[in-house]
Amino acid sequence: MNRVTVASRSNPLLCAALVALVLPGVFGCQSKPAAPATAPAPAVSADTWATVDGHAITRDQVEKEFRRLRPGSETLSAEEALVAKLGILEDLILEHLMLTKASRVGVTVPESELDTAYNEAKKNIPDAAFQQELTRRNVTADDMRDGLRREMLGRKMMEHEVTSKVTVSDQEVTDYFNANRAQFNLPEEAYHLAQIVVTPRPDTQIANRTGDDAVTPEAAANKVRTLMDRLKAGGSFADLARDFSEDPNTAPRGGDLGLVLMSQIQKASPLLREAALKTSPGAARVVSENGVLTIVFVVSREPAGQRDLSSPGVRERITAGLKSAREQALRAAYLAAARSDAKVTNYLARKVVESQGKPPAQ
């Protein structure tokens, strides 16, 4: 999930700052100029792990998000948990920024959309098993709904502020083709493939749009079943890959692997080779190797020979590739700009630096 957020609230310290500037002139000694006064730094409780434009993000919020996103059966060392929580805190900082911006531009998530997404997420889980998992994670159904709402709102903001503003002209497509004509001259039969990768362990780098990460074999299997159900129901493979694939290289471009030559496929592992060769175009198959689950999607089979812009799929493939690269760049720049424009203090990170990497005391 790659997850994101910002908020238009008045600064509660403004009045205090004004008072601090005025009082020295009124009550100070008149025989000499008053020393310039500055507003005192706001008091921050030990449970405040970060502040964003005066808004506090607390330990409890991070801990709750940590429990929401990770199975209760998972066991992490103190250091592994700390790394995960530092990442979650950064996500919550960006999420707050995006939520604030969403309120300014009028981006919302209707309750009907949230209901649909929530029911879809748990439709294959019996109620008793779902409640048991909530108990293990020490969260409520409302916590899960709120987390899902924030994720959906973040995605909508990215669509509003990034995706909708990225365009690729016909001339750019033509220029790319002319500069890379050799790429479209296939010396042998090839397969256009895409993938969604799901690992059974915590990943250090998550590049999908939702920040989703399966961390146990059970979670990975459930995740893949849900994704396959969504594909069978007509879901977009590219969108699902961007939202849920745990491969940092291909998730941002919708899982696309491009054209893979037959000679390269023949060198792949037997399971991957069979998935490519025996799956019909437009269909997907799950491959399990060493605990890693890969949904292999066959986009098309391509005969050998030179293509031009009128060949099936060529223009569309170039357009999608250029748009994906441009969207990644704009997304990264937009989030970086949002964070740099805000006043952010990460107290947890400071504590970890001061303690030389030791987890803070509970």
N, C-alpha and C positions, 0 to 999 in steps of 0.2 A: 504497500500500500504502500513504497513508496507511500501517509496520512498528513492533513494540513488544516490552518485557521487564522483574525484581528478584531477590536470593538470600539465604538465611538462613545466613550464615556468621559465626562468632565473630570478633571484631575482634582481629587479630594484634598490635595495639599495646596491648592491655589490660594485659598483663604489664609492658611497658615503662613504661606510665603509672603502675602501682602501685609499681614500683621507684623511679621518679623521685620519687614522693611520700614513700616510706619512708626512702630512704637519707639525705637531709639531716638527718633527726631522729636517726639512729643515729650518723653519723660527723661531723656538723657540730659547730661550737664550742658548748659547753653554756652559756657565759657570757652568751649573748644569744639571743633567739628566732630560729629559722631563718626565712629569708625564704620566703614561699610559693613552692613550686616548681610548674612546669608541665611537662608532657611535651613534649619537643622535637618539632618538626614532622617527620613522616616524610620520609626522603630520597626524592626523586622523580627518576627517571632522565630524560634528555633525550628518550627514546623514549616516555615516558608522556604521552599526549595528554589523558587525563582520569582521574579516580578517582571511583568510586561506592561509598560506604560502605567505603572502604579497598581496593576492587577496582580494579586498574589496567586501563585500556583503552589499548593501545599503538598507536604509529604503524603497526606491521606489521598489526594487526587492521583498522585503518581502510583501509590501502592494499589489503589483500586483499579487503575488502568492496567497495571501489571497483572493483577489477578484476572481481570476480564479477558486479557489477550492470551494468557497462558494457562494450560490445563493445571488443575489442582494436583494432579498426580505427578507433575514434573518436579524433579529435584535438581537444583542448581547450587553451585558453590556460592559463597558470599560474594566473591569477586565477579562471577558470571551474572549474578542477579544485579549487582551494582552497574555493570556495563549495560544490561538491559534497561535498567531504570534511568540511567543517564540518557539513553536513546529515547525512551518514552518521554522524558522531560523535555527534550528538544522538540519532539513531535507536538507536545502540548503547547509549547511556546508558539510554534508556527500555527497550530490549530487555533489558538486564541486570536492571533493576528488575522487569520482567514475568516473566523466567525465574525469578528468586528467589521471587516471589510464587507462581508456578506450582508450584514444589517444595513450598511450604508448604501449598497447598490440594489437592495431588495431581493437578494437571492434567498430562497427558502426551500424547505423540504415539507411538502404537504403531508398531513397525517396519513392520508390514503397511500401515498408512496412508501412511507415508513412502514406501515402495516404490511404491505405487500412484500417488501424486502425482508422484514423480520420473519414473516411466516415462511418465506422461501428459504431463509437461512436455516430454519429449524424443522422443515417439513419432513425430513427423513429421520428425525430423532424422536423416539417415543417420549411422551410428556414426563413419565417417571424418570427416564434416563436424563432428560434435559434438566429437570429439577435437581437430580442428584449431582449433575455436573456444576450447576449453579452453587450448590451447597459446598462442593469441593473447592470451588474458586472463591467462596465467601463473597459473592456478589448477588444482586437481585435481577429479576427479569427487567426491571426499570433501568438498572445500570447497563444492561446489554442493549436495550433499546436506545438509551441516550448515547452510548458509544457508537452505535450504528448510525444514528441521526447525525452525529458530528462527522463521521466518515463520509456519509452521503453529501452533507453540506460542503465539505472540503472538496469532493470531486466536482460538485456543481460549480463551485467557485473557480476551479481550474478550467472547467469547460467554458465558463463565462469570460474569464480573464485571459486565458491562454489558448485553448483549443479553437474557440470560435474566431480568434484573431489571426490564426495561422493560415496563410493561403499560398498556393503554388500556381504560378501562371503557366499557360501552354508553352510560352517561350522558354521558361526555365526547364520544363520537361524536355523540350527539343534540344536545348543546349546540353543538358546532361547526357542525353542519348548520343549526340554527336561526339561528345568528349569521351564517352565510354562505350563506343560501338562494339569493341571487342568482347565486352562482357555478354553481349547478346548474340554472339556467334558460338553456338554450342558444338563442340567437337564430337559429342556423343549424347545419347539420351540422358535426360536429367529429370529430377523430381523437385518440385517446389515444395519445401517442407516448413513446418512451424512446430513449436513445442511449448509446453507448459511443464516446468520442472517443480517438483515438490519433494523436499528433503525431510527426513524424520528426526531432525535435530535443529537446534537454534542456529540461525545463520548470522554471520557477523555483518553482512551487507545485504540489505533488503532494498530493492530498487522498484518494487511494484507500487502502484498508486495508492493502495490501501494500507501498506505496511504489514500485510498479512504474512504470518510465518508459522507453519506447522512445526512443532518441536518434539513430537513423539511419533513412533510408528502408527499408533492408533489415530492420532490427529491427522497425519498425512493421508492415511487410507480414507478417512471420513471426508477430507477435503477433496480428494480426487473423485470420490463417488459423487459428491455434490457438483463438482465441475462437469463431470460427464453427463449428469442429469440436466444441467443447464444447457449443455451443447445439444443434447437430444431434443430439448424443448425449443431449439432455435436460437440460442444465445450466440453472440459473436465471439469466435475464437480469439480474435485479436484483442477485443475488450477484456475478455476473461484473463488472457495472458498478461495484459498490462496491469490488471487489478490484483492478480493472485500468483503469477509465476514467481518462483524463488531463484531464478537464474538472473543475476544482475546484468548480464550481457544482452540477453534477448527480451527480457520483460518490457523494457521501455519501448521497443519497436514491435510490440504485439506478438512476441514469440517467433518472429520471422527468421528463418535460417537461409532464405534465398534459394537459389537453384543449386542443388547438390547433384554432381555428376554420378552416373551409374558406377564408374570405377571407384568413386569415394564411398558410395553406399556398400559396395562389395567388401570394403575393408572394415566396415562397422561391425559391432558385435552381432552375433546371430539374432538376438531378439530385436535389436534396432533395425537390422537389415530386413527381417521378416515384416516388421511393422510398416516399413516404407514400401516394400514391394507387394505386400498382400492387402493393403488398405486402399479402398477406392478413393479417388479424388473427392474432396468434400467431406470425408469421414475421418474419425480419430480412433486411435487404439492406445491402451495403456501398456507401458513397458516397465517392469520392475527389475532393477539391477542394484545389488548391494544396498537394498533398503531405499534407494532413490526411485521415486515414481515419476515417469515421464509420459505425458500425454502427447503422442506424435500425431500431428495433423497433416494430411496430404492435401495440399492446395491444388496441385495439378501435376500431370506428367507432360514433359516437354520433349518432342523429338529433336534430333540433331539438326543443325543448320543455322543460318543467319536469320535473325529477327529484325524487323523494322518497327516503327511506331504504330503501324496498322496491325501488327501481329496481335493475336488475342492475349490480353493481360499485360502487355509490355508497358503501355502508357499508364495503366492503373498501378503497376508495380513501382514504376519510377515516381509517380505522384505520391504514393503512400510512403515511400522511403524518404523523399525530400521533406514531406510534411512531418513525418515522425522525428527526423533529425532537428528540424526547426522548432518543433514543439518542445523537445527536450531542452534545447538551449533557452527558449523563452521561459519555460517553467522554472529552470534553475535560476535564471536571472530575476524573475518575478519574486520568487521566495527569498532570494538573497537581498533584494532591494527592500522587501517588506520588513525583513529582520533588521537591516541596517537603519531603516527610517524610524524604528521603534526604540524605546529605551528599555533594554533587556539586561537583567542581572541574573546570572545563574549561580545561586549560592551553593547549591549542591556541588557543582563542579569546583568551586573555590575550596570547599571543605575537603574534597578528595585530593586536590593538589596539595593543600596544606598538610594533609595526613599521609602524603606520599603513596596514595593509591589505596589506603585502607578504607573499608566501608564505614560510614558514619555510625556513631553509637545510636542504638534504638531508643 
